[in-house]
Amino acid sequence: MIEDATAVFVLPGFRVLATELKDGELTLLLETPRDLVGCPVCGAVARVKDRRTVTVRDLPTGGTPVIIRWRKRIFECRYALCENKTWTEQHDAIASRAVLTERARQWGFEQVGFHDRAVSTVADQLGVAWHTVMTQVTDRGKPLVDDPKRLTGVSAIGVDETAFLRATARHPTLYATGIADLTGGRTPRLLDVTQGRSGTVLGSWLTARDEAWRAAIVTASLDPFRDRCADSRWPAMPGVRLTPTVDPGKRLCLTNISR
């Protein structure tokens, strides 16, 4: 069974030297296929001087965390006069000083970012710390969040607040406001999260968008929090008039935007 699993999950460009299933984790001892390697400085065929084992985590298989131990070759140039004495082999699948393989990094990010799984759950599956997965979520997610194309085609938004930090002796309850895309004909999605829950906070987020984007918004569905439904809390938006009304049936404050 272990052999079947390694045949499917072994990293491309590597071969398995040994396997061990211990304490609920599968360990694979790997190496790259032997091939001629040239000195990066003089181009002479290098020789293997030594080995160094690097340990990283890979994709889980069947719910079992996987540990990879890569026996990296340390090369040396054959020519004493060459300024490049020794170097260690590299591979795109495992970055230098990495904790996870490249595919495990991407998998962890996708599990949290696209499948809404908890960071702690994904970290447990990979056998790493919470911050190891969260680093990948932040590093890989920020370019997607900053991409202006993410906000294109929005004609309806929904807004609601969430208490993310309870009150203490030092501060009151802290809230965050989530802005969602509720455009008809497509799956609702989160657009942004901003700290606070007043109409001023939401108005500031809207005015930060360009005029063309605001002009495309037809409806905003809000909860009945009084500060957000108050006209005085909304900043002036050139070319846009906001008319707040209340829908008693849905308990939502519906703001119809007309021009």
ROSE-13327 format. One record per residue (C-alpha): y, z, x. Coordinates in steps of 0.5 Angstrom, whole numbers, plus 500, padded with zeros to 3 digits. Example, Ala and Ser with C-alpha at 12.3 -4.5 7.8 and 13.67 -1.06 7.14 Angstrom:
2
491516525
498514527
This chain:
259
500500500
505502506
503495509
505491502
511495502
514493509
512486508
517486503
522490505
523489512
529487515
530480516
529478524
525484525
518486526
514492524
511496530
508502526
509506519
509513517
509516511
511524512
515529508
517524502
520519507
517512510
519511517
519504520
519503527
522496528
524491534
526484534
522478536
522477544
526471546
530469552
537472553
542470557
547474561
554473557
558473563
554468568
549465563
543467567
536469564
536477563
531481564
529488560
531494564
529499558
529501551
533505547
531508540
536508534
535511527
538509521
537509513
535503509
534501502
529506498
522503496
519505490
524511490
522513497
527514502
526509508
528511515
528505520
527507528
529500532
527500539
533496542
532493548
537494554
538488558
540487565
543481569
538478575
544477580
547483583
554479584
555479577
560483574
556484568
550489570
547492563
548491556
544493549
542488544
546487538
544485531
548484524
543488520
545494524
552495526
553500532
553507531
552506524
548511519
546505514
543498515
548493513
544491506
544499505
551500505
552494500
547496496
550503495
557500494
554496488
550502485
556506484
561501483
558496479
552500476
556506475
551511478
553518481
555518488
550524489
545520486
545514490
546519497
540522495
536516494
538513501
537520504
544521507
550525505
555524499
561522504
557517507
556513501
563514498
566511505
562505503
565505496
572506498
572501504
569496500
572497493
579498496
580490497
577489490
582494487
588491491
586484489
592481484
587476480
583483478
589483472
589476470
588474463
589481460
592481453
590488450
590495454
587501452
589508455
586515455
587521459
582526462
583533465
580532472
582539475
582545471
588550471
588555476
593561478
597556483
597550478
596547471
591543468
591536472
590530468
589522470
591517465
586511465
588504463
583499460
582492459
581491451
582484451
578481445
572476447
570480454
567486456
572492456
573494464
577499467
584496470
587503474
587510474
594514475
595521476
599524470
599523462
606522460
609516457
613516463
607515467
604509463
611506463
612506470
605503471
607497466
614496469
610495476
607489473
610483473
614480467
609475466
603480466
607484461
609478457
602477456
600484453
600484445
597490444
596497447
591502444
593509446
591516444
596521439
598525445
606526443
609525450
606518450
607516443
615518444
619512444
624515449
618516454
618508455
622505460
626499458
622493459
626486459
624481454
619486451
620491445
615496444
614499436
610505436
606506430
600511428
593509425
591515422
584513421
582512428
587517430
590512435
597511437
597503436
603500440
604493438
609489443
613484440
618479443
